[in-house]
Amino acid sequence: MAEKQQQRNNHRTPSQKKQGAEDVKVGQKFPLTIKRLGINGEGIGYFKKKIVFIPGALPGEVVTAKVTEITPKYLTAKVVTIREKSEDRIQPKEEKADQVGGFELAHLNYEAQLAFKDDLIRQALEKFTPKGYRKYDIRPTLGMVRPFHYRNKATFPIRQAGSAVAMGLYERGSHQLVNLKKIATQDQVSMAIANRVRDVLVDQGVSLYHEKKKFGLIKTIIVRANQAGQGQLTLVTNQADFPAVDQVVAALRAKIPALIGIFQNINPGESSAVWGNETKKLWGADYLDEEIMGLTFSFSPRAFLQLNYEQMLATYETAIAALDPKPDDRLVDAYAGVGTLGLTMAFAVQEVRGMEIIPEAVADAKRNAAQNDIHNAQYEVGAAETVFPKWARAGFQPTALVVDPPRPGLDPAFKKALVKARPEKFVYISCNPSTLARDLRDLQDSYRVDWIQPIDMFPQTPRWEGVVKLSRK
């Protein structure tokens, strides 16, 4: 028998020899033990020495997996049945959790979600290995008492499909819109406003965008709500011309008294970007006001504000405690947005300087400083890696720095300027553990990490947020 098997092996093609018994096909089913969760919240197991990513599976579970995709380095699969269930598995509060994005961890109990986010930063540090990372003080993730209905901004595509109208979220991994009238993570004010907007548009016979035919007026409904229960509405349109706009605005005002401002953003074509370049006011207030740590901030439609008000406050309180601002501090607020963080510390320091690449945000920051009677803060349009070195060349020497960069992390030129300026106090707010770990490695010769505080900004999702206190070596 062994001789016959050797003869069969000798007659295989090179491709057949390479694949051998480890050949896997799409649609193939097999039992799989889940070892851990990946950075996107998917279960991870191993089949014939190849890593398998399987959404919806939890560590410790044994599932029947069905292969959905094959690549040279990994397989993706879906759960057919759960043979052995994790004790941490729960029934998701969101009915469509297994269909739409934003609920990748909804089947995992909340304490286990927080533990997963503790592990995310540890995985990132293991990958980039900054000096001494094994001794970092990584504090338990700060969670929410009620980890639902926290999103104060709704961005919902709306589509016409035959006689039906759909508004909601896209199916995971597709461009198929799932119609949703309630969402477990959306706050009640923004969700109620969005539903009423949808009804008004349908009642008024407003043309809605048709995905396949590539025509129609309204593409996306964007609602931002504040803690006072007021709403700001932006209708993203496929063209500048808005037929019967006055009639539509009047109907929106009559049906939705919570609205204080209505805007149109023009985004023609098939771009995947939500926003176009031009926004114009159709009616009402230019800004939506929000109180943050005793100050009043005004937000234009495109201005950035964290979607989770409660956890934003926790983040700011943690960052301010870490920075410990003093009357003689000269503070730089990099990636400043509309100035929410820097201005909350302005009364405690000598000077605040901030920079931001979006001109509208800088205009909002200047307005926010003025309306809160803050005169020791200045904001400038430009990238941190350009503005920060320019200030240094002009003789400005910061004593304190807070950064809150986007997911790509700190620009190399900014890190170089930071190491040269060497402010004594430094706080890094991160939304991406991987780029944070990389940046900590790059800054390791100049700064030590005092502690890392993860904060659960987005419950039910694998997204990570954290505050890092650093001190100059």
N, C-alpha and C positions, 0 to 999 in steps of 0.2 A: 504494500500500500504506500509506504514511504517513497519507494522508487517511482511509482506512478505519479505521486504528487509532485516529485521533483521534475518529472518529464513535463507535466502541465505547466509548471513554473517556467521551465526553459522555453516553452513555446509562446509565452505571453508577450504582447507588444510592450515597449518601454513604458507607455502610458498605463497599461494594465498592471505592470509590475509596480509602478509607483503608487497606484491607488490600492491595489490588492484588496485585502479584507477590510480596509478602512474606508472604502468608497462609501460616500453618503449621498443620498438623493433627496431633493425637495419632496416633501410629503411623507418622508420616512418617519415612523414612530418608534420611540424607545423610552424606557424608564430613565429618569434623571434625578439625581440627588443634588439639591441646591446648597451650595457652600456659603455664599455670601451675596450681598447686594452690590451692584455696580454704581458708578457715579450718577447714572440716570435713573436709578431706582429699580432697575431690572434684576431679576435673579440670575445668578451665575453658577453654572455647573460645567462638567467636563465629560465629553463623549469621545472615546477612542483618541484620547490625548489632545483633543481640540476643545477650546473654550466655547461654551454655548451661552448666549444671552437670551433670556426668556422673560419677557414682561409679565408681571402679575404673580410671579413665583417668589416665595420667601425662604430665607435660610432655614435649613433643617427639614424642609419639605421634600417628599419624594413625589414626583409628578410623572405623568405620561406626556412626553414632549413630541411635538410634530414640527419637523424642519420647514421653515418658511424661506430661508435664504442661506446660500453657501458662499463663503469667500475664502481666499487662501489662508486667512489667519483665524477665522472664527465662523461659527454658525449662529443664526438666529432661529428661534422656534417659538411656538405658542403652546399654552397649556391645554391639553385635551381633558385630562382628569387629574385630580389631586389624590394620590394614593395615601399619603401620610401628611396630615395638616399641621402647620405651625400653631403653637399656642398663642402667638402674636397676631394671627389672622383675625380680622373682624369684617363685618358686613359694611361696606362703604355707605356713608350717609348720602352721597350723590348717586342717583339712580344710573347715570350715564358714565360713571367713573371709569369703566373699562373701555369706553369708546373714545372719549375726548381727552385732550391734553389738559394738564394742570391737576391731575388726580393720580399721578403715578404711584403714590404711597397711600392712597385712601383705604386700601385693604389691610394696612399695617396699623396696629394700635399706636396711640400717640406717644407713649413713653418709648416705644421701640423706634418711632420716627426720630425722636430727639437723640437717641443713642446712635442711630445711623448717621446723623449729622455730626456727632462727636467724631465718628470714625472717618468721615469724609476728609477732614483736615489732617487726620493722622495718615491716611493713605497718600495725600498730596505731599506731606512732608517726607514720607518714606521714598517717594519718587525723586524729589529734588534734593534731599539730604543736606539742608543748611547745617552749619556747624552747631553741635549741641542740641539738635532738634529733639532727641529722645528725652531731654530733661526739660523741655518747654512746659510751662504751666498752662495746660489746656483745660479750661473750666467747663463744667457741664452746660450744655446748650440751654439758653433761656427760652422757654416755651410760652404758650398762651394758656390761660385758664379755659377759654372757649375757642378752639382753633378752627372756627368756621365763620363765614360771613364777614371777612376782614377786608376784602378788596373794595376800595373806595372809588375805583375807576373801572368802567365797563367799556371794552372795545369789542364790538360785535359786528361781524360782517352780516349783511342782510341781502338776501337773494330772491329773485323770482324764478321759480321752476315750474313752468306750465301755469296752472291756476293757483298753485300753492306758494306761500311765502315762508321762508325760513330765516330765523335770526338766532345766532348762538355761537357755538364753537365748532372748529373743524375736528373731524375724526382724526385720531392719531395716525400720522404717516400718510395722510391723504388730503385732498382738497374738497372732500365731501362735507358739506355743512350739516351739522346736527341741530335741529330746532329745539331751543331750550327756553322755557318761560321762568324757570328758577334754577339757580346754581348754588351749590352748598358753600362755596367760598366767596360769593359775591355779596356785598352788603345790601341790605334791604332797600335803602333809598335809591342807589344807582340802578338796581335791578328793576324796581318799580317804575322809575322814570324811563328806562330803556323800553320796557314793555308798552308803556303808554305812547312813546314816540312811534314805535312800530305800528300800533293801532291807528294813530293819527295819519301816518303816511299811507296806510292801506285805505282808510276812509276817504282821504283826499285824492286818491287815485294817482299818487306820485309814482313815477317810473322807477322801478328798482333794477339794479344791475343783474343781468343774466350771464352766468358764468360761461356757458357754451357759446352763446350768440355774441358775446362781447359788446353788448349795448345795454342802456338803461342808466338812470341818473344816480341814485343813491347806492353807494358801495358799502359804507361802514357807518355805524352809529357809535359815537364816543361820548360817554357821560362821565363827568367827574363830580363827585358829591363831597361836601364838607361835613364837619361834625355838627353843624347847625341845621342840617337837613336841606341845604340848598344845592341846586344842580347847575352845571354848565354843560351845554350840549354843542357838539360839533357834528355836522353832517358832511361826510366825505363823499364828494361827487365825482362823476366820471367826466364832467365838462363844467365850464364856467357858467354857461347859461342855465338858469334855474327857473323853469316855467311856473307861473303862479306863485312865486316865492312869498309875496306878501300874504296871500291867502293861507299858505301852509304855516307861516310863522304865526299868524293870528290864531289858527287852530291849535298850534302847539302851546301858545300862551294861555289860551282858554282852558285847555284840558290838563295842563301840567303847571299849576301855580308855583311849584317848587323851583322852576327854572328862573334863573336871573340873567342868563345870557345865552344867545344862540348864534352859532358861527357856521360858516361854510368853508371847508378845505377842499381845494381842487386837485385831484390826483387822477388824471386821465390815463388810459391805457391799461396794460396787463401787469404792471409792476407789482411785485410781492410786498413792496413797502406799503404800510398803512397810510402814511401821510404824504401829501404832495407839498410843493414848495410854497404855495400861496394860500393864505387864510384870511378871510374877511368876515367882519361882524355883520350879522343880519339884524340883530336886535339886542338891546339890553346892556348890561354892565360889561366893561372891557375885561374884568378880572373876577375870579372867584376867590374870596378871602378865606383863610384858615388860621386859627390860632394855634401857635406852636410854642410851648414853653413860655407863655406870657407875652409873646409878640404876635403881631398880626402880619401875615404874609399874603401877598396877592399873586395869583397864578393866571397867566394867560393860557390859552388852550394847549399849547405845546410844551409848556414848562414842566419840568420833572418834579414829581413829589412821590415819595414812597407810597405804594399801594396799601400798606398796612399801617394805619395811623398809630395804633397801640405799640407795635414793635418798633416803629420809627422813633417814638419817644424813648423806648428802652435803649435803642442804639445811641441816640444822642446823649442820653444821661450817662451811659457807659463811656462814650468817647470824651465827654467833658470831664468826668471823674479821672480818666486816664491822663488827659492833658494837664489837668490841674492849673488852669490859667491864673496868672498873677498880673498885678497892675503894670509891671514894667515889660510884659511880654509883647513881642511883635509877632503876630500870628499870620501865617499864610494858610488860606483855605483853598487848596487846589481842587480842580474839578468841582467848582463851587455851586453849579446850578443857579438857583435864584437866591442863594445866600442863606438858606435856612440854618445851616450849622454854624457858619462863621458869625452871623449876626447874633445868634443866641449867646455867644461869648464876648461880644463887642464891649459890653459894659464892664467886663472883668479884666480887659487888657488895654495896653496903650494904643495898639493899632491893629487893624485887620486888613489884609490884602487878599483879594481873590481873583481867580481867572477862570474863564469858561469859553468854549469855542462857539457857543450858540449866541448870537447877538441879542435875540429876544430875551434869553435868560439873564444876560448881563443887565439889560434894561430893567427887567423885573427886580433884580438884586439891588440896583441903585434906587429904585422906587421903594422897595421894602425897607432899605436903610433910612430913607427920608421920612417915610410915614411912621417909623418907630423912633424918630428923633435921635438917630444914630449918626454921628458926624466923624467918627474915627475909622470908617470903613470905606475902602475904594475897590471897585471891580473893573476888570479890563477884559476885553474880547481877545481871545488867543489861546493857543494850546499851552498846557503847563510846561512842556519842554522848551517852548520859545519864550514865554513871559518870565518864568522864574529865573533863568540865567540873565535875562535883560535887567531885571531888578537888581540882581547881584552885581552886575557890572556897573550899575549906577550907584553902588555903595550901600544898598539895603541889606541888612543882616538880620534874618529872622531868628527868633529864639524858640519858636514853636511852629509846628507844621501839622496839619490834618489833611489827609488825602482820602478821597472817595471815588476811585477811578471806575470806569466801565469794566466789563468782563476781561478785556485783554490785559488789564493791569497797568503798571507804570511803564511809560515809554523809556527806552534805554537812555536817551538824552536827558530826560528828567532825572533819572537815577544818578547819572553822572554829575549833574548840577547839584543834586541833593547832597551827595557825598562831599562835594566841594564846599557847600555852604555849611553843612553839619549843624543844623539847629539842635539845641540840646534836647528838646521834647518833640516827640513824633508819634502820631496816632494814625494808623492805617485802617480804614474801613473797607472791607473787601466783600464782593459778591461772587468770587470765584476762588475756591481753595487752591486750585492748581497754579494760577498765576500769582496768587499770594505767596505760595511756597517758593516759587521761582524767584520772586522779588526779594523774599527774606534771604535766600541764598546769595543773591547779588549784592545785598546790603550788609552781609554778615561781618565784614571787616570793620565797619563803621558803627553799627548799631547792634545792641543785644535785645532779644525779645524778653520782655518782662512777663507778659501773659497774653493769652488768646482767649477771647470770649465769644464763642459762637452764639448767634441769635436766630431764632426760627422766624424769619420774615415771611416765609411762604409755606405754612402748614399744608399738608397733604401732597406736597411736591418734593422732589429731591434738591431743589435750589437751596443754596447755602449763603449765609451772611455772617460776618464776624467783625469784631473790633480787636485790633492788636495794639498793645502798648509797647513802644520801643524806647530805649534810652541810648544816648550817645556813649560810645565806649571811650 
